[in-house]
Amino acid sequence: METPSIRRRTAEDLPACVDALAAVHACDRYPVDWPADPARWLTPSRLVEAWVAVEGRDVVGHVGLSQLDAATLEPSLAEALGTPAAPVGSITRLFVTPRRRGHGQAARLLEVARKEAANLGMSLILDVSDDSHAAIALYESAGWRRVVSARADWLNAAGEHALLHYYVSPETARKPGRAAGLYE
Ligand SMILES: CC(C)(COP(=O)(O)OP(=O)(O)OC[C@H]1O[C@@H](n2cnc3c(N)ncnc32)[C@H](O)[C@@H]1OP(=O)(O)O)[C@@H](O)C(=O)NCCC(=O)NCCS
């Protein structure tokens, strides 16, 4: 099997991204509820950039980088980060289609987004629901550090308010500031 190539997402990729997301949703309920407009869901308002892993005409993986509004950060996360001088970015909409898993695609996508955030001088975070075991294993194997956890306002597949774990990238954890010291 050839290694899929990773490149910046274009508008023309969106239908194939929606097909890939449908396969992921059917397998994992990610996202928990199928969005009314999946292409829009893949393009949140503060998206900076998105990348796709492609195999021929098929999208087999996806990741986005969003910029967060520091004023709307979850309070315990804002406290953990201190007052970041740099803009805060977030990994978003990361998934790999079920048949292409276990070959390092997500790790590669995460790395591309992490490098872009570093180039842009962003601090970088992500959140993950506590029932997303594969994703948690991925982030921890890539050196991301959990800083706080908090309940979300949306419901998980069990109908409970999801417990979100917030992680900071390896670089962000090394920056002087409160997040760096929290889990030493
Ligand atoms: C999480 C997800 C993106 C991982 O995709 P993937 O391409 O299979 O992941 P990779 O092959 O890059 O895995 C890299 C590392 O992550 C860890 N990992 C990934 N999946 C894992 C699993 N199911 N169990 C244990 N560890 C896992 C391993 O350490 C792995 O390294 P290794 O293969 O050398 O052991 C994929 O399972 C997915 O799309 N899940 C549904 C959507 C989702 O949860 N997205 C994240 C939202 S926050």
The ligand as a Tripos MOL2 file, in Angstrom:
@<TRIPOS>MOLECULE
LIG
   48    50     1     0     0
SMALL
NO_CHARGES

@<TRIPOS>ATOM
      1 C1         -7.2200    8.8520   16.5720 C.3       1 LIG1
      2 C2         -6.9340    8.5630   15.0880 C.3       1 LIG1
      3 C3         -6.8620    9.8970   14.3310 C.3       1 LIG1
      4 C4         -5.5680    7.8160   14.9980 C.3       1 LIG1
      5 O1         -5.2730    7.6190   13.6070 O.3       1 LIG1
      6 P1         -4.0880    6.6230   13.1230 P.3       1 LIG1
      7 O2         -3.6680    7.0700   11.7710 O.co2     1 LIG1
      8 O3         -4.5520    5.2150   13.2610 O.co2     1 LIG1
      9 O4         -2.9550    6.9030   14.1880 O.3       1 LIG1
     10 P2         -1.3710    6.6250   13.9690 P.3       1 LIG1
     11 O5         -1.2170    5.3760   13.1760 O.co2     1 LIG1
     12 O6         -0.7360    7.8530   13.4520 O.co2     1 LIG1
     13 O7         -0.8990    6.3500   15.4730 O.3       1 LIG1
     14 C5          0.2530    6.9720   16.0260 C.3       1 LIG1
     15 C6          0.4070    6.5040   17.4610 C.3       1 LIG1
     16 O8         -0.7740    6.8000   18.2150 O.3       1 LIG1
     17 C7         -1.0740    5.7300   19.1230 C.3       1 LIG1
     18 N1         -2.3440    5.0940   18.7110 N.ar      1 LIG1
     19 C8         -3.0940    5.3960   17.6140 C.ar      1 LIG1
     20 N2         -4.2060    4.6280   17.5740 N.ar      1 LIG1
     21 C9         -4.1560    3.8330   18.6650 C.ar      1 LIG1
     22 C10        -5.0050    2.8210   19.1910 C.ar      1 LIG1
     23 N3         -6.1550    2.4750   18.5700 N.pl3     1 LIG1
     24 N4         -4.6550    2.2000   20.3560 N.ar      1 LIG1
     25 C11        -3.5160    2.5240   20.9810 C.ar      1 LIG1
     26 N5         -2.6480    3.4790   20.5330 N.ar      1 LIG1
     27 C12        -2.9710    4.1120   19.3950 C.ar      1 LIG1
     28 C13         0.0840    4.7550   19.0070 C.3       1 LIG1
     29 O9          1.0700    5.1660   19.9290 O.3       1 LIG1
     30 C14         0.5680    5.0010   17.5880 C.3       1 LIG1
     31 O10         1.9100    4.6820   17.3990 O.3       1 LIG1
     32 P3          2.3390    3.1520   17.0570 P.3       1 LIG1
     33 O11         1.4560    2.7110   15.9200 O.co2     1 LIG1
     34 O12         3.7850    3.2620   16.7010 O.co2     1 LIG1
     35 O13         2.0690    2.3680   18.2980 O.co2     1 LIG1
     36 C15        -8.0240    7.6390   14.4780 C.3       1 LIG1
     37 O14        -8.2140    6.5120   15.3020 O.3       1 LIG1
     38 C16        -9.3710    8.3400   14.2990 C.2       1 LIG1
     39 O15        -9.6080    8.9760   13.2740 O.2       1 LIG1
     40 N6        -10.2740    8.2340   15.3000 N.am      1 LIG1
     41 C17       -11.6230    8.8240   15.2110 C.3       1 LIG1
     42 C18       -11.5960   10.3460   15.2060 C.3       1 LIG1
     43 C19       -10.9330   10.9250   16.4470 C.2       1 LIG1
     44 O16       -11.0550   10.4120   17.5670 O.2       1 LIG1
     45 N7        -10.2220   12.0510   16.2350 N.am      1 LIG1
     46 C20        -9.5530   12.7690   17.3060 C.3       1 LIG1
     47 C21       -10.4550   13.8080   17.8520 C.3       1 LIG1
     48 S1         -9.7010   14.6620   19.2280 S.3       1 LIG1
@<TRIPOS>BOND
     1     1     2 1
     2     2     3 1
     3     2     4 1
     4     2    36 1
     5     4     5 1
     6     5     6 1
     7     6     7 2
     8     6     8 1
     9     6     9 1
    10     9    10 1
    11    10    11 2
    12    10    12 1
    13    10    13 1
    14    13    14 1
    15    14    15 1
    16    15    16 1
    17    15    30 1
    18    16    17 1
    19    17    18 1
    20    17    28 1
    21    18    19 ar
    22    18    27 ar
    23    19    20 ar
    24    20    21 ar
    25    21    22 ar
    26    21    27 ar
    27    22    23 1
    28    22    24 ar
    29    24    25 ar
    30    25    26 ar
    31    26    27 ar
    32    28    29 1
    33    28    30 1
    34    30    31 1
    35    31    32 1
    36    32    33 2
    37    32    34 1
    38    32    35 1
    39    36    37 1
    40    36    38 1
    41    38    39 2
    42    38    40 1
    43    40    41 1
    44    41    42 1
    45    42    43 1
    46    43    44 2
    47    43    45 1
    48    45    46 1
    49    46    47 1
    50    47    48 1
@<TRIPOS>SUBSTRUCTURE
     1 LIG1         1 GROUP 0 **** ****
